Amino acid sequence: MAKTKINLIIIDACRSQMRGFGTERGLNDNKLAQSLAPLGSYIAYATSPGKTAKDGSGSNGLYTSCLLKHIRTEGITVETVFKRVRQCVIDIQGTTFGQLPWENSALTGGDFYFLPSLK
């Protein structure tokens, strides 16, 4: 792990259509396994452990589309960003909860905020 105070890992690799992957590479169910966040880390997943994420029809999947919508919001913590992303995914797909974004955090100390892009 990097020698930084905060390590942020965002994983949108738990896709339902893993192109180029399959049983020939040892991936039988195309699902991403759960990982525990080391101290000072925050891991955000497109869906909960043992589940798959929707690929979507555009250039980004459902999760990434929602993340791009909320990541530049000023004045909210990393936890709030990902709560909003989760709610966005739920709002778009309805109440079926087929894909439920999930996080694993071992952050300590102060809050972390994304900086909006500078123009």
N, C-alpha and C positions, 0 to 999 in steps of 0.2 A: 504494500500500500504506500502511496505517496506520503512524504513527510509534510503534510499540511494539516491545519486544524480541522478543516472540513473536506470530506470527500463526497461528492455528489455523483451518483451513478443512475442513469435513466436507461431502462431496458425496454425496448419495444421489439423484442425478438421472439416473443411467444405467439407467433402468427399461426393462423389456421392453414395457410397455404405456404409452406416453407419451400419455395422454389429451389430445386437443385439438391434438396435434402430428402432423405427417406430411410427406409430400412437398410439400404446398402451402406449407409453411414452410421448405423446404429441408433437412429432416432425412430423408434417405433410409433410413438404417439404424438410427435410434434409439439410437445408441451414443455415449458421451461420449468425446471426444478427451483424450489425455494432456496435462497441464500440468506444467511444471517449477516446483517451489517456489522462490520468491525467498529470499534469505538471511534467516534468522530465521523461516522459515515451515515449517509442517507441513500437508500436504494429505492427507486421508484420503478414499478413494473406496470406494463400496459394492462395486465390482468392478474387475478389472484393465483396462488400456487396451484399447479395441476390443471389449469384451464388454458384455453387458447384465446387469442385476441382476434377480432375481426380485421380482415385485410382492408376493407373499404374499396371504393371504386375509383378513387382519385389517386394522386401521386403519394398521398399519405394515408395511413390507416386512421381509424376513428380516434384512437388515443393521441397520436401525434397531432392530428388536427385540433383537438381540444387543448393540448399542451401549447401549441403555437398561439392559440387564442388567449391564453391566460398568463404565459410566462413573462410578458412585458408589463404586467400590471404593477404600477408603482405602489410602494408602501405596504405590501403584504409579505408575510414570511413565506419561506419555502413550503412549510406545512399547509398554509392557506392556499397557495398556488395549486398544490396537488389535491386538496379537498375540492377545489373548484373544477379541476380537470375531471375528477371522479364524478362529480355531479353533472358535468357536461356530457360525459359518456353515457350516464344513466338517462339523462334527458333526451338524447338523440335516439337511443335504442329502445326507449320505453321502459316498462317495468319488468321486463323479462329477466334482467340481471344476468344475461349470458356472459357479459364481459364486465368485470368489476375491478377497476384499477386498484392497486394495492401498494403499500409502502412498508419498508422495514427501516427503522431509524435507531441509531445509537448516537445521535447528536448530543452534545453537552455544551454548556456555556451559553453565550448570547445567541440571538436570533440571526438567521441568514436571510438576506434579501437579494433577489436578482436585480441587476441594474438594467433599466430600459436602454435600448440601443441608442447610441449617440448619432445625431445627424450632422 
